[in-house]
Amino acid sequence: MMPAKNAYWIHDTVKDSNYLNGVKVLPRCKCSNCGYVSNYEKPVCPSCGAKIVGSKTAGETEDGE
């Protein structure tokens, strides 16, 4: 059995002047390991089985995805 890989949820954002930082983080997110799209964060990705250790916005990732 292979050990579980760690991953994080990547959230999309939109500009919105009603928010303090001018950005609204959307609930829809995708797994950084396999790209699976979910409507909310889950502790484990249902597609690849990666253990989710946090979340980032699309602008915070190394590749900008």
N, C-alpha and C positions, 0 to 999 in steps of 0.2 A: 504494500500500500504506500502510495506517495504521500509525503507530508503536505498538509494544506498550505497553500500559498497565501501570503497576506496581500490585501489590495485595499482600495479606498473607493468611495463613491465620488464621482465627478458631477457637480451640479451646474446646470446652465444658469446664466444670469441675464437680466435685461436692465437697461438704464431706466431709472425711475426717480425723479426729483422729490418724490414724497418720502423717500428713505434717507436717513441721516448721511450715509455714505454715497447716496445717489445710485445705488445698485440694489435690485431685488433678486434674491437667490430663489430660484424656482425649485419646487419639490421633486420634479423629474430629474433622475440621475442615471449615470451609467457606470458600470464596473470598470475600474482601471486595468484589470487583467484581461477581460474578454470582450468588453464593450456592451454587455447585456444592459438593456434599458429597463428601469423600474420606475414606478410612480412614487415610490417612497423608499427610504433607506431600510435595509434588512441586515441582520448580523452576519449572514453568509450569502454569497451570490448563488442564486438558485441555478444558474447556468454552468459555472465552472467550479463551484464549491470553495472559492477563495474566502478566507476569513477576512471580514471587513474591519479595518483598524482605524478608520476615520473617514473624513470627507474633505473635499476641496472644491473650489469653484474652478471653472474651466480656465480662468486666467492665472490660477495658482499652480497649474501643472507644468512640468518641465517642457512638454511638447506643445502646450497651448491648446490641447484638444478639449 
